[in-house]
Amino acid sequence: MISFKIPKFAQKIEIKKFFIKKHLHDLLNASNEKENKSDKMERFKPWAPKLEQLYFVYKVVTLNKRLTILEFGSGWSSLVFISALNELKKKYQTKIKLLRKSNPFNLFAVDNEKKYLSVSKKRAINFMKKKNFISKCNFLYSDVIMTKYNNHIVTEYKKLPLCNPDLIFLDGPGQFKVKGRINNITTTHKDVMPMSCDILKIEFFLVPGTIILADGRGANCEFLRLNFKRKWKYKYFKKIDLHLFCLIDRKIGKYNSELIKFYGIK
C-alpha cells in the first residue's frame, strides 16, 4: 500500500529558529500581529500566519519530496511552498529527468480575491529575487461561482491552473467573494460554510501518492471524503487544525511507479 511521511511536531522556539534559518523573517513578524475579531469570518486584511501549521506543511512537502503544488487560495503559505520547493530543487533537480513531471518544483496558486492574490504574488516574487530562488511560482485569478456537484450545492473556480499536482493545499476560495446562488443558497451568508468541489472534479487526473492538505474547512473535507471515488487515506491533526488525505490507489504504470520510488515511499 502507498504510504506517506508525517512530520513530528516541534516546539515554538524550534519553529521560530527554523523559519529564521529559511530567511522567512517577514512571516515571523506577521505572526506576531494581532487579528481583528471581525477578520475571523470575512477578512479585511491578510490573515496572520499560523507558524505551527506552516512548519508542519513545509515538512510534509520536503519529507515527501513533492514536485508540483496546487494551492487553492494564496497567502503566507505560498511563500512557505516556494521556499520548500526551492530546497527540493537544489537537492533533486538532477535526479528527476526521467520522471513524468512537466512542472517540477513549481507552485500554482489560484485565488478569487484579486487584492490578496496581488499581495501574495508581489511578496513571493520579491522574496525569490532577494534569495535568488530557482523554484517557480504561477498565480491565477479566477471567479468562483455557486454550482452543483452530484446534486449537492457547492462552489467551483471557473478556471484552474493547467497542472497535475502531487500536493494540493485547500485554503480557498474566499467564501464571501463567491458569485451567484443555487436555490437561493450562497456561501456569502456567514452561517454557510465553504464547500468547494474542484478537487473532486480533477480526482481522476491525480496520480497515486498525491497528498491533499486542508487548512480547517472541516465540513468541506467531510464532503470530499464522502464523495471521493478512489482510495484515500485520511488523517486529521487537531492541534494545528489540518486535514491530510493521501491517494493510496494501486500504482498506475511505469511512470507512476518511478515517481513513487523517487518519493521514497512504498
C-alpha atoms as an extended CHARMM CRD file, in Angstrom:
* protein
*
       266  EXT
         1         1  MET       CA              0.0000000000        0.0000000000        0.0000000000  PROA      1               0.0000000000
         2         2  ILE       CA              1.2160000000        3.5050000000       -0.8320000000  PROA      2               0.0000000000
         3         3  SER       CA              2.2170000000        5.4410000000        2.2830000000  PROA      3               0.0000000000
         4         4  PHE       CA              3.4360000000        8.9150000000        3.1920000000  PROA      4               0.0000000000
         5         5  LYS       CA              5.7000000000       10.5090000000        5.7910000000  PROA      5               0.0000000000
         6         6  ILE       CA              4.2320000000       12.5270000000        8.6570000000  PROA      6               0.0000000000
         7         7  PRO       CA              6.4340000000       15.2050000000       10.2800000000  PROA      7               0.0000000000
         8         8  LYS       CA              6.9730000000       15.4110000000       14.0040000000  PROA      8               0.0000000000
         9         9  PHE       CA              5.5190000000       18.3710000000       15.8690000000  PROA      9               0.0000000000
        10        10  ALA       CA              8.0730000000       20.8840000000       17.1060000000  PROA      10              0.0000000000
        11        11  GLN       CA              8.2870000000       23.3680000000       19.9760000000  PROA      11              0.0000000000
        12        12  LYS       CA              7.6050000000       27.0320000000       19.2280000000  PROA      12              0.0000000000
        13        13  ILE       CA             11.2090000000       28.0740000000       19.7890000000  PROA      13              0.0000000000
        14        14  GLU       CA             12.3920000000       25.3730000000       17.3680000000  PROA      14              0.0000000000
        15        15  ILE       CA              9.8490000000       26.5220000000       14.7730000000  PROA      15              0.0000000000
        16        16  LYS       CA             10.9870000000       30.1410000000       15.0470000000  PROA      16              0.0000000000
        17        17  LYS       CA             14.6220000000       29.1120000000       14.6160000000  PROA      17              0.0000000000
        18        18  PHE       CA             13.6230000000       27.0530000000       11.5850000000  PROA      18              0.0000000000
        19        19  PHE       CA             11.9270000000       29.9680000000        9.8190000000  PROA      19              0.0000000000
        20        20  ILE       CA             14.8160000000       32.2880000000       10.6740000000  PROA      20              0.0000000000
        21        21  LYS       CA             17.1790000000       29.7770000000        9.0690000000  PROA      21              0.0000000000
        22        22  LYS       CA             14.9470000000       29.7910000000        5.9740000000  PROA      22              0.0000000000
        23        23  HSD       CA             15.1110000000       33.6280000000        5.8890000000  PROA      23              0.0000000000
        24        24  LEU       CA             11.3390000000       33.8960000000        6.3880000000  PROA      24              0.0000000000
        25        25  HSD       CA             11.6120000000       36.8270000000        8.7840000000  PROA      25              0.0000000000
        26        26  ASP       CA              8.5660000000       38.6180000000        7.3660000000  PROA      26              0.0000000000
        27        27  LEU       CA              6.4680000000       35.5680000000        8.1190000000  PROA      27              0.0000000000
        28        28  LEU       CA              7.6670000000       35.5550000000       11.7290000000  PROA      28              0.0000000000
        29        29  ASN       CA              6.9610000000       39.2670000000       12.1400000000  PROA      29              0.0000000000
        30        30  ALA       CA              3.4720000000       38.9100000000       10.6740000000  PROA      30              0.0000000000
        31        31  SER       CA              2.7010000000       36.0330000000       13.0500000000  PROA      31              0.0000000000
        32        32  ASN       CA              3.0120000000       38.4590000000       15.9760000000  PROA      32              0.0000000000
        33        33  GLU       CA              0.3510000000       40.8280000000       14.6310000000  PROA      33              0.0000000000
        34        34  LYS       CA             -2.9810000000       40.7890000000       16.4230000000  PROA      34              0.0000000000
        35        35  GLU       CA             -6.0320000000       39.9840000000       14.3440000000  PROA      35              0.0000000000
        36        36  ASN       CA             -9.2850000000       41.8810000000       14.4960000000  PROA      36              0.0000000000
        37        37  LYS       CA            -12.1090000000       39.6170000000       15.6480000000  PROA      37              0.0000000000
        38        38  SER       CA            -14.1540000000       40.6560000000       12.6230000000  PROA      38              0.0000000000
        39        39  ASP       CA            -11.4720000000       39.1330000000       10.3950000000  PROA      39              0.0000000000
        40        40  LYS       CA            -12.3190000000       35.6650000000       11.6430000000  PROA      40              0.0000000000
        41        41  MET       CA            -15.1630000000       35.4760000000        9.1340000000  PROA      41              0.0000000000
        42        42  GLU       CA            -14.7300000000       37.9950000000        6.3340000000  PROA      42              0.0000000000
        43        43  ARG       CA            -11.1690000000       39.2180000000        6.1030000000  PROA      43              0.0000000000
        44        44  PHE       CA            -10.3060000000       42.8670000000        5.7520000000  PROA      44              0.0000000000
        45        45  LYS       CA             -6.5430000000       42.3460000000        5.7660000000  PROA      45              0.0000000000
        46        46  PRO       CA             -4.2440000000       39.3610000000        5.1760000000  PROA      46              0.0000000000
        47        47  TRP       CA             -4.5690000000       36.7520000000        7.9000000000  PROA      47              0.0000000000
        48        48  ALA       CA             -1.6450000000       36.3000000000       10.2730000000  PROA      48              0.0000000000
        49        49  PRO       CA              0.3900000000       33.1580000000        9.5090000000  PROA      49              0.0000000000
        50        50  LYS       CA             -0.0640000000       30.0740000000       11.7180000000  PROA      50              0.0000000000
        51        51  LEU       CA              3.5290000000       29.1130000000       12.4530000000  PROA      51              0.0000000000
        52        52  GLU       CA              2.9390000000       25.6020000000       13.8020000000  PROA      52              0.0000000000
        53        53  GLN       CA              0.7530000000       24.6890000000       10.8620000000  PROA      53              0.0000000000
        54        54  LEU       CA              3.0740000000       26.2200000000        8.2570000000  PROA      54              0.0000000000
        55        55  TYR       CA              6.0790000000       24.4390000000        9.7640000000  PROA      55              0.0000000000
        56        56  PHE       CA              4.2010000000       21.1400000000        9.5390000000  PROA      56              0.0000000000
        57        57  VAL       CA              3.1640000000       21.8640000000        5.9450000000  PROA      57              0.0000000000
        58        58  TYR       CA              6.7490000000       22.7450000000        4.9640000000  PROA      58              0.0000000000
        59        59  LYS       CA              7.9350000000       19.4390000000        6.3960000000  PROA      59              0.0000000000
        60        60  VAL       CA              5.1940000000       17.4660000000        4.5940000000  PROA      60              0.0000000000
        61        61  VAL       CA              6.4230000000       18.9410000000        1.3000000000  PROA      61              0.0000000000
        62        62  THR       CA             10.1180000000       18.2400000000        1.8870000000  PROA      62              0.0000000000
        63        63  LEU       CA              9.8290000000       14.8530000000        3.6180000000  PROA      63              0.0000000000
        64        64  ASN       CA              7.5780000000       13.5370000000        0.8440000000  PROA      64              0.0000000000
        65        65  LYS       CA              9.6060000000       15.2510000000       -1.9140000000  PROA      65              0.0000000000
        66        66  ARG       CA              6.6860000000       16.9660000000       -3.6030000000  PROA      66              0.0000000000
        67        67  LEU       CA              7.3500000000       18.3720000000       -7.0630000000  PROA      67              0.0000000000
        68        68  THR       CA              4.2600000000       20.3410000000       -8.1440000000  PROA      68              0.0000000000
        69        69  ILE       CA              1.9540000000       22.1430000000       -5.7310000000  PROA      69              0.0000000000
        70        70  LEU       CA             -1.5460000000       23.4570000000       -6.4260000000  PROA      70              0.0000000000
        71        71  GLU       CA             -2.8140000000       25.9510000000       -3.8830000000  PROA      71              0.0000000000
        72        72  PHE       CA             -6.4720000000       26.9510000000       -3.6410000000  PROA      72              0.0000000000
        73        73  GLY       CA             -6.2270000000       30.4020000000       -2.1150000000  PROA      73              0.0000000000
        74        74  SER       CA             -2.9540000000       32.2370000000       -1.5390000000  PROA      74              0.0000000000
        75        75  GLY       CA             -1.1380000000       33.8680000000        1.3380000000  PROA      75              0.0000000000
        76        76  TRP       CA              1.8130000000       33.2240000000        3.6170000000  PROA      76              0.0000000000
        77        77  SER       CA              1.5180000000       29.5630000000        2.7430000000  PROA      77              0.0000000000
        78        78  SER       CA              2.5570000000       30.4680000000       -0.8270000000  PROA      78              0.0000000000
        79        79  LEU       CA              5.8640000000       31.7470000000        0.4960000000  PROA      79              0.0000000000
        80        80  VAL       CA              6.3940000000       28.5890000000        2.5180000000  PROA      80              0.0000000000
        81        81  PHE       CA              5.6910000000       26.3860000000       -0.5060000000  PROA      81              0.0000000000
        82        82  ILE       CA              8.1150000000       28.3620000000       -2.6740000000  PROA      82              0.0000000000
        83        83  SER       CA             10.8450000000       28.0230000000       -0.0520000000  PROA      83              0.0000000000
        84        84  ALA       CA             10.2420000000       24.2820000000        0.3430000000  PROA      84              0.0000000000
        85        85  LEU       CA             10.2210000000       23.6900000000       -3.4290000000  PROA      85              0.0000000000
        86        86  ASN       CA             13.4390000000       25.6550000000       -3.7980000000  PROA      86              0.0000000000
        87        87  GLU       CA             15.0810000000       23.4810000000       -1.1620000000  PROA      87              0.0000000000
        88        88  LEU       CA             13.9680000000       20.3620000000       -3.0080000000  PROA      88              0.0000000000
        89        89  LYS       CA             15.0880000000       21.6610000000       -6.3860000000  PROA      89              0.0000000000
        90        90  LYS       CA             18.6210000000       22.2430000000       -5.1130000000  PROA      90              0.0000000000
        91        91  LYS       CA             18.7590000000       18.6470000000       -3.8970000000  PROA      91              0.0000000000
        92        92  TYR       CA             16.9350000000       16.7480000000       -6.6270000000  PROA      92              0.0000000000
        93        93  GLN       CA             16.7920000000       18.6680000000       -9.9220000000  PROA      93              0.0000000000
        94        94  THR       CA             19.3670000000       16.3290000000      -11.4890000000  PROA      94              0.0000000000
        95        95  LYS       CA             17.5400000000       13.2060000000      -10.2750000000  PROA      95              0.0000000000
        96        96  ILE       CA             14.1050000000       13.7460000000      -11.8110000000  PROA      96              0.0000000000
        97        97  LYS       CA             14.9070000000       13.9440000000      -15.5180000000  PROA      97              0.0000000000
        98        98  LEU       CA             13.1960000000       10.6500000000      -16.2910000000  PROA      98              0.0000000000
        99        99  LEU       CA             10.0970000000       11.3600000000      -14.2050000000  PROA      99              0.0000000000
       100       100  ARG       CA              6.8720000000       12.3280000000      -15.9380000000  PROA      100             0.0000000000
       101       101  LYS       CA              6.5830000000       15.8210000000      -14.4560000000  PROA      101             0.0000000000
       102       102  SER       CA              6.2060000000       18.8070000000      -16.7850000000  PROA      102             0.0000000000
       103       103  ASN       CA              6.2180000000       21.4100000000      -14.0000000000  PROA      103             0.0000000000
       104       104  PRO       CA              8.7420000000       20.2160000000      -11.4180000000  PROA      104             0.0000000000
       105       105  PHE       CA              9.3850000000       22.4710000000       -8.4170000000  PROA      105             0.0000000000
       106       106  ASN       CA              6.5170000000       24.7820000000       -9.4490000000  PROA      106             0.0000000000
       107       107  LEU       CA              3.8230000000       26.3510000000       -7.3020000000  PROA      107             0.0000000000
       108       108  PHE       CA              0.4520000000       27.1040000000       -8.8830000000  PROA      108             0.0000000000
       109       109  ALA       CA             -1.9270000000       29.2640000000       -6.8360000000  PROA      109             0.0000000000
       110       110  VAL       CA             -5.4780000000       30.2130000000       -7.7820000000  PROA      110             0.0000000000
       111       111  ASP       CA             -7.4600000000       32.8160000000       -5.8550000000  PROA      111             0.0000000000
       112       112  ASN       CA            -10.7880000000       34.5890000000       -6.2360000000  PROA      112             0.0000000000
       113       113  GLU       CA             -9.6950000000       37.6920000000       -4.3090000000  PROA      113             0.0000000000
       114       114  LYS       CA             -7.6340000000       39.9910000000       -6.5200000000  PROA      114             0.0000000000
       115       115  LYS       CA             -6.3660000000       42.1430000000       -3.6740000000  PROA      115             0.0000000000
       116       116  TYR       CA             -4.8390000000       39.2930000000       -1.6800000000  PROA      116             0.0000000000
       117       117  LEU       CA             -3.6430000000       37.4340000000       -4.7510000000  PROA      117             0.0000000000
       118       118  SER       CA             -1.7050000000       40.5600000000       -5.7070000000  PROA      118             0.0000000000
       119       119  VAL       CA             -0.2060000000       40.7930000000       -2.2180000000  PROA      119             0.0000000000
       120       120  SER       CA              0.8400000000       37.1270000000       -2.2830000000  PROA      120             0.0000000000
       121       121  LYS       CA              2.3150000000       37.3880000000       -5.7800000000  PROA      121             0.0000000000
       122       122  LYS       CA              4.3130000000       40.5180000000       -5.0280000000  PROA      122             0.0000000000
       123       123  ARG       CA              5.5950000000       39.0660000000       -1.7510000000  PROA      123             0.0000000000
       124       124  ALA       CA              6.6390000000       35.8350000000       -3.4570000000  PROA      124             0.0000000000
       125       125  ILE       CA              8.3890000000       37.4980000000       -6.3940000000  PROA      125             0.0000000000
       126       126  ASN       CA             10.3170000000       39.8870000000       -4.1340000000  PROA      126             0.0000000000
       127       127  PHE       CA             11.3820000000       37.0380000000       -1.8530000000  PROA      127             0.0000000000
       128       128  MET       CA             12.5360000000       34.8880000000       -4.7710000000  PROA      128             0.0000000000
       129       129  LYS       CA             14.5670000000       37.7060000000       -6.2960000000  PROA      129             0.0000000000
       130       130  LYS       CA             16.1500000000       38.5740000000       -2.9840000000  PROA      130             0.0000000000
       131       131  LYS       CA             17.1930000000       34.9710000000       -2.2910000000  PROA      131             0.0000000000
       132       132  ASN       CA             17.9910000000       34.0220000000       -5.9090000000  PROA      132             0.0000000000
       133       133  PHE       CA             15.4870000000       31.1860000000       -5.7640000000  PROA      133             0.0000000000
       134       134  ILE       CA             15.2950000000       28.7450000000       -8.6480000000  PROA      134             0.0000000000
       135       135  SER       CA             11.8190000000       27.3730000000       -7.9820000000  PROA      135             0.0000000000
       136       136  LYS       CA              8.9030000000       28.8930000000       -9.9300000000  PROA      136             0.0000000000
       137       137  CYS       CA              5.5150000000       30.3110000000       -8.9810000000  PROA      137             0.0000000000
       138       138  ASN       CA              2.3680000000       30.9070000000      -11.0180000000  PROA      138             0.0000000000
       139       139  PHE       CA             -0.5740000000       32.9560000000       -9.7540000000  PROA      139             0.0000000000
       140       140  LEU       CA             -4.0170000000       32.8440000000      -11.3740000000  PROA      140             0.0000000000
       141       141  TYR       CA             -7.1360000000       34.8830000000      -10.6690000000  PROA      141             0.0000000000
       142       142  SER       CA            -10.4730000000       33.1780000000      -11.1780000000  PROA      142             0.0000000000
       143       143  ASP       CA            -14.0680000000       33.9330000000      -10.3040000000  PROA      143             0.0000000000
       144       144  VAL       CA            -15.8000000000       31.3810000000       -8.0960000000  PROA      144             0.0000000000
       145       145  ILE       CA            -19.4560000000       30.5480000000       -8.6410000000  PROA      145             0.0000000000
       146       146  MET       CA            -22.1800000000       28.6230000000       -6.8640000000  PROA      146             0.0000000000
       147       147  THR       CA            -22.9730000000       25.3840000000       -8.6840000000  PROA      147             0.0000000000
       148       148  LYS       CA            -23.9730000000       21.7450000000       -8.0840000000  PROA      148             0.0000000000
       149       149  TYR       CA            -21.9220000000       18.5810000000       -7.8190000000  PROA      149             0.0000000000
       150       150  ASN       CA            -23.8340000000       15.2910000000       -7.6920000000  PROA      150             0.0000000000
       151       151  ASN       CA            -26.8890000000       17.3940000000       -6.8750000000  PROA      151             0.0000000000
       152       152  HSD       CA            -25.1630000000       18.9720000000       -3.8580000000  PROA      152             0.0000000000
       153       153  ILE       CA            -24.8370000000       22.7570000000       -3.6630000000  PROA      153             0.0000000000
       154       154  VAL       CA            -21.1640000000       23.7240000000       -3.8330000000  PROA      154             0.0000000000
       155       155  THR       CA            -18.7080000000       26.2590000000       -5.2420000000  PROA      155             0.0000000000
       156       156  GLU       CA            -16.2290000000       25.9520000000       -8.0940000000  PROA      156             0.0000000000
       157       157  TYR       CA            -13.4980000000       28.0370000000       -9.6930000000  PROA      157             0.0000000000
       158       158  LYS       CA            -14.2790000000       28.9680000000      -13.2910000000  PROA      158             0.0000000000
       159       159  LYS       CA            -10.6080000000       28.4730000000      -14.2230000000  PROA      159             0.0000000000
       160       160  LEU       CA             -7.9090000000       26.2470000000      -12.7690000000  PROA      160             0.0000000000
       161       161  PRO       CA             -4.1500000000       26.2440000000      -13.3490000000  PROA      161             0.0000000000
       162       162  LEU       CA             -3.0870000000       23.7380000000      -16.0040000000  PROA      162             0.0000000000
       163       163  CYS       CA             -1.0120000000       21.3230000000      -13.9660000000  PROA      163             0.0000000000
       164       164  ASN       CA             -1.1780000000       17.9090000000      -12.3350000000  PROA      164             0.0000000000
       165       165  PRO       CA             -0.0540000000       18.4380000000       -8.7310000000  PROA      165             0.0000000000
       166       166  ASP       CA              1.3120000000       15.8750000000       -6.3220000000  PROA      166             0.0000000000
       167       167  LEU       CA              0.3440000000       18.1180000000       -3.4090000000  PROA      167             0.0000000000
       168       168  ILE       CA             -2.8020000000       20.2240000000       -3.1190000000  PROA      168             0.0000000000
       169       169  PHE       CA             -3.3560000000       22.8180000000       -0.3980000000  PROA      169             0.0000000000
       170       170  LEU       CA             -7.0070000000       23.6980000000        0.1700000000  PROA      170             0.0000000000
       171       171  ASP       CA             -7.3600000000       27.1490000000        1.7380000000  PROA      171             0.0000000000
       172       172  GLY       CA             -9.7650000000       28.7860000000       -0.6980000000  PROA      172             0.0000000000
       173       173  PRO       CA            -11.8820000000       30.1420000000       -2.1450000000  PROA      173             0.0000000000
       174       174  GLY       CA            -12.7490000000       33.1240000000       -0.0160000000  PROA      174             0.0000000000
       175       175  GLN       CA            -16.3840000000       32.3120000000        0.6670000000  PROA      175             0.0000000000
       176       176  PHE       CA            -17.6170000000       35.9030000000        0.6980000000  PROA      176             0.0000000000
       177       177  LYS       CA            -16.4690000000       36.6020000000       -2.8690000000  PROA      177             0.0000000000
       178       178  VAL       CA            -18.4380000000       33.7630000000       -4.4620000000  PROA      178             0.0000000000
       179       179  LYS       CA            -20.8620000000       34.7500000000       -7.2250000000  PROA      179             0.0000000000
       180       180  GLY       CA            -24.4230000000       33.6190000000       -7.8570000000  PROA      180             0.0000000000
       181       181  ARG       CA            -26.9170000000       31.4870000000       -5.9600000000  PROA      181             0.0000000000
       182       182  ILE       CA            -28.3160000000       27.9770000000       -6.2650000000  PROA      182             0.0000000000
       183       183  ASN       CA            -31.8690000000       27.6450000000       -4.9470000000  PROA      183             0.0000000000
       184       184  ASN       CA            -31.1210000000       30.9390000000       -3.1500000000  PROA      184             0.0000000000
       185       185  ILE       CA            -28.1550000000       29.3680000000       -1.3230000000  PROA      185             0.0000000000
       186       186  THR       CA            -24.8090000000       31.1750000000       -1.2650000000  PROA      186             0.0000000000
       187       187  THR       CA            -21.6710000000       30.8310000000        0.8440000000  PROA      187             0.0000000000
       188       188  THR       CA            -21.6200000000       34.6090000000        1.2740000000  PROA      188             0.0000000000
       189       189  HSD       CA            -24.0230000000       34.0600000000        4.1770000000  PROA      189             0.0000000000
       190       190  LYS       CA            -21.9710000000       33.8370000000        7.3910000000  PROA      190             0.0000000000
       191       191  ASP       CA            -23.7910000000       30.7150000000        8.5950000000  PROA      191             0.0000000000
       192       192  VAL       CA            -22.9730000000       28.7810000000        5.3990000000  PROA      192             0.0000000000
       193       193  MET       CA            -19.6160000000       27.0120000000        5.2850000000  PROA      193             0.0000000000
       194       194  PRO       CA            -17.1000000000       26.8020000000        2.4160000000  PROA      194             0.0000000000
       195       195  MET       CA            -17.9340000000       23.8550000000        0.1630000000  PROA      195             0.0000000000
       196       196  SER       CA            -15.7350000000       23.5680000000       -2.9270000000  PROA      196             0.0000000000
       197       197  CYS       CA            -15.8990000000       20.6930000000       -5.4030000000  PROA      197             0.0000000000
       198       198  ASP       CA            -12.8420000000       21.4830000000       -7.5290000000  PROA      198             0.0000000000
       199       199  ILE       CA            -10.6750000000       18.6370000000       -6.2250000000  PROA      199             0.0000000000
       200       200  LEU       CA            -13.4520000000       16.1220000000       -6.8740000000  PROA      200             0.0000000000
       201       201  LYS       CA            -13.6610000000       17.2600000000      -10.4940000000  PROA      201             0.0000000000
       202       202  ILE       CA             -9.9500000000       16.5660000000      -11.0930000000  PROA      202             0.0000000000
       203       203  GLU       CA             -9.7030000000       13.4660000000       -8.8710000000  PROA      203             0.0000000000
       204       204  PHE       CA             -9.1360000000       11.0040000000      -11.7200000000  PROA      204             0.0000000000
       205       205  PHE       CA             -6.2550000000       13.0470000000      -13.1270000000  PROA      205             0.0000000000
       206       206  LEU       CA             -4.3500000000       12.7490000000       -9.8450000000  PROA      206             0.0000000000
       207       207  VAL       CA             -1.7010000000       10.0560000000       -9.5590000000  PROA      207             0.0000000000
       208       208  PRO       CA             -1.3770000000        7.6310000000       -6.6300000000  PROA      208             0.0000000000
       209       209  GLY       CA              0.7610000000        9.1920000000       -3.9130000000  PROA      209             0.0000000000
       210       210  THR       CA             -0.8610000000       12.6300000000       -4.2710000000  PROA      210             0.0000000000
       211       211  ILE       CA             -1.3260000000       14.4500000000       -0.9670000000  PROA      211             0.0000000000
       212       212  ILE       CA             -4.0760000000       16.9290000000       -0.0860000000  PROA      212             0.0000000000
       213       213  LEU       CA             -3.7460000000       19.2890000000        2.8710000000  PROA      213             0.0000000000
       214       214  ALA       CA             -6.6350000000       21.4630000000        4.0490000000  PROA      214             0.0000000000
       215       215  ASP       CA             -6.4190000000       24.3730000000        6.4580000000  PROA      215             0.0000000000
       216       216  GLY       CA             -9.5330000000       23.8930000000        8.5970000000  PROA      216             0.0000000000
       217       217  ARG       CA            -12.6250000000       23.6370000000        6.3710000000  PROA      217             0.0000000000
       218       218  GLY       CA            -13.8520000000       20.5800000000        8.2530000000  PROA      218             0.0000000000
       219       219  ALA       CA            -17.2780000000       20.4830000000        6.5740000000  PROA      219             0.0000000000
       220       220  ASN       CA            -15.6830000000       20.7260000000        3.1240000000  PROA      220             0.0000000000
       221       221  CYS       CA            -13.2380000000       17.9330000000        3.9910000000  PROA      221             0.0000000000
       222       222  GLU       CA            -16.1180000000       15.7130000000        5.0970000000  PROA      222             0.0000000000
       223       223  PHE       CA            -17.8360000000       16.4300000000        1.7750000000  PROA      223             0.0000000000
       224       224  LEU       CA            -14.6670000000       15.4590000000       -0.0770000000  PROA      224             0.0000000000
       225       225  ARG       CA            -14.1860000000       12.3160000000        1.9900000000  PROA      225             0.0000000000
       226       226  LEU       CA            -17.7410000000       11.1230000000        1.3060000000  PROA      226             0.0000000000
       227       227  ASN       CA            -17.6050000000       11.9000000000       -2.4230000000  PROA      227             0.0000000000
       228       228  PHE       CA            -14.1650000000       10.6710000000       -3.4140000000  PROA      228             0.0000000000
       229       229  LYS       CA            -14.3810000000        7.6940000000       -5.7850000000  PROA      229             0.0000000000
       230       230  ARG       CA            -10.8250000000        6.4410000000       -5.3770000000  PROA      230             0.0000000000
       231       231  LYS       CA             -8.9860000000        5.1050000000       -2.3280000000  PROA      231             0.0000000000
       232       232  TRP       CA             -7.7440000000        7.8160000000        0.0310000000  PROA      232             0.0000000000
       233       233  LYS       CA             -6.2040000000        7.6430000000        3.4880000000  PROA      233             0.0000000000
       234       234  TYR       CA             -7.3620000000       10.4200000000        5.7920000000  PROA      234             0.0000000000
       235       235  LYS       CA             -5.9180000000       11.9100000000        8.9800000000  PROA      235             0.0000000000
       236       236  TYR       CA             -6.8600000000       14.9980000000       10.9950000000  PROA      236             0.0000000000
       237       237  PHE       CA             -4.3200000000       16.8880000000       13.0900000000  PROA      237             0.0000000000
       238       238  LYS       CA             -6.4540000000       18.6690000000       15.6680000000  PROA      238             0.0000000000
       239       239  LYS       CA             -3.5560000000       20.5580000000       17.2460000000  PROA      239             0.0000000000
       240       240  ILE       CA             -2.9910000000       22.5880000000       14.0790000000  PROA      240             0.0000000000
       241       241  ASP       CA             -6.4620000000       22.1610000000       12.5140000000  PROA      241             0.0000000000
       242       242  LEU       CA             -5.0460000000       20.4910000000        9.4170000000  PROA      242             0.0000000000
       243       243  HSD       CA             -6.6340000000       17.7290000000        7.3570000000  PROA      243             0.0000000000
       244       244  LEU       CA             -4.4810000000       15.3600000000        5.2970000000  PROA      244             0.0000000000
       245       245  PHE       CA             -5.5390000000       12.9830000000        2.5180000000  PROA      245             0.0000000000
       246       246  CYS       CA             -3.2190000000       10.6980000000        0.5680000000  PROA      246             0.0000000000
       247       247  LEU       CA             -4.2640000000        8.8610000000       -2.5940000000  PROA      247             0.0000000000
       248       248  ILE       CA             -3.3110000000        5.2350000000       -1.9150000000  PROA      248             0.0000000000
       249       249  ASP       CA             -4.7560000000        3.6570000000       -5.0630000000  PROA      249             0.0000000000
       250       250  ARG       CA             -2.6850000000        0.9620000000       -6.7410000000  PROA      250             0.0000000000
       251       251  LYS       CA              0.1300000000        2.2440000000       -8.9460000000  PROA      251             0.0000000000
       252       252  ILE       CA             -0.9700000000        3.0360000000      -12.4820000000  PROA      252             0.0000000000
       253       253  GLY       CA              2.0320000000        2.1270000000      -14.5750000000  PROA      253             0.0000000000
       254       254  LYS       CA              5.7330000000        2.6780000000      -15.1670000000  PROA      254             0.0000000000
       255       255  TYR       CA              5.8130000000        6.4510000000      -14.7360000000  PROA      255             0.0000000000
       256       256  ASN       CA              3.8110000000        6.4110000000      -11.5190000000  PROA      256             0.0000000000
       257       257  SER       CA              5.9800000000        3.5910000000      -10.1480000000  PROA      257             0.0000000000
       258       258  GLU       CA              9.1050000000        5.6560000000      -10.8320000000  PROA      258             0.0000000000
       259       259  LEU       CA              7.5440000000        8.6590000000       -9.1320000000  PROA      259             0.0000000000
       260       260  ILE       CA              6.6050000000        6.6300000000       -6.0480000000  PROA      260             0.0000000000
       261       261  LYS       CA             10.1840000000        5.3270000000       -5.9740000000  PROA      261             0.0000000000
       262       262  PHE       CA             11.5180000000        8.9070000000       -6.0870000000  PROA      262             0.0000000000
       263       263  TYR       CA              9.2530000000        9.9050000000       -3.2060000000  PROA      263             0.0000000000
       264       264  GLY       CA             10.9530000000        7.2000000000       -1.1480000000  PROA      264             0.0000000000
       265       265  ILE       CA              7.6510000000        5.6440000000       -0.0640000000  PROA      265             0.0000000000
       266       266  LYS       CA              6.2470000000        2.1720000000       -0.5830000000  PROA      266             0.0000000000
